[in-house]
Amino acid sequence: MIMSRGIITANSIFEKDKDGYYTKRARLYQDIIRYSVVKLNKNIEKDENEFKHRELARWLLQNNLELVNRYKELSTRHITISNRIEDTQERIKRKIEDLVRMKLIARIGRIKQEKGTGAVDLYAYRQFAYFIAYIIEFIGAENKVYLATKILDLIKSFADVNKSFTMNFIYRFFKKCNKTGVYDKVILYFIEVILPNSQIHNGRDLLKTFLGFTNICNWILPFPDIFLSTLEESEETEKMMALFRIKMDIEEHYNQNYLREEIDILEFNIGFTNLKEIKGERDHANFISVPGKEWESVRYHNAQNVLLIAIPAFCGTCKSDRVFLIDTFSYLDNFRQRHLNESGFGRSIGGKCTKCDSYIVGGLMRFPYYNISAPWIESDFTRFI
């Protein structure tokens, strides 16, 4: 995802050019973050993660491909290390400040500089930085087992501190993915599919998205069998909490996106002027696409039933916004099939209008990356009904 000029967010860490390669900016962010693991490995007993600009710059000059190549040239190879650090100081410090704003690095004070009597900033890596560093290392690593363990250990430490049913469930899901040998796909799916279609402002946002807190259905799509078997093996309370999270995420999607796609398509097909001329209960051209009061009421009264999802839809008989209920696992199977595009683009679902019993049709929850291939998906959710 190419970020707007002047706007720096955590998406910039994985920014790619038009040819699909990481930009120089992204590579520099990644290498600054990778240094956190270098520091950790060097000071594993002391658990020190503090650093100054000068020591980071010295490491980057030997490990950032752009900087290494710059000082390989005949015209630059004679430049001393000290001068190279000075030459790159402004750019590297600017990137450090960006990572401070992303909450991946903290400025923790001032310390006497190596030479002279002045003071320089002292920085420290936050826990979120280690998480990203391990992900970056994981992509091209030969020893993925070690890095998978480090990522899982870090997630476990977050789960132990936060005491969340959802986080504990996702941790066990990832652990099962690792055990079945698909954890590399978990990382790649996140970086190549989920991340480019998500707005990530800082390290905390990135971790929450990875853990499914923005929408847990992100992880149902690529690994349905593992997700459902993790659900089946969960302790009863944790299982109900996971299903509740799924139900809430799906229903909230409709709360935010009801008929938005349909109205956009209608306007595209017939034009704004013709849209205004459509007769009916609402002015389609100026319609605010929010579910009606029937959906709000049914959603409220079924809030604790994790096995039913309230879907808003327009009823032709009632000529008004209504709602139907659908089994959670049936919905998930339709959701998976639409992602695979098994029955064509624009797959919908239907059920009985809770007001007049007429059959009404609603659209499935749709992510921006529905048509991105994930060939390992083969599950069928209907067997869990």
Order of alpha helices (4+ residues) and beta strands (2+ residues): alpha-beta-alpha-alpha-alpha-beta-beta-alpha-alpha-alpha-alpha-alpha-alpha-alpha-alpha-alpha-alpha-beta-beta-alpha-beta-beta
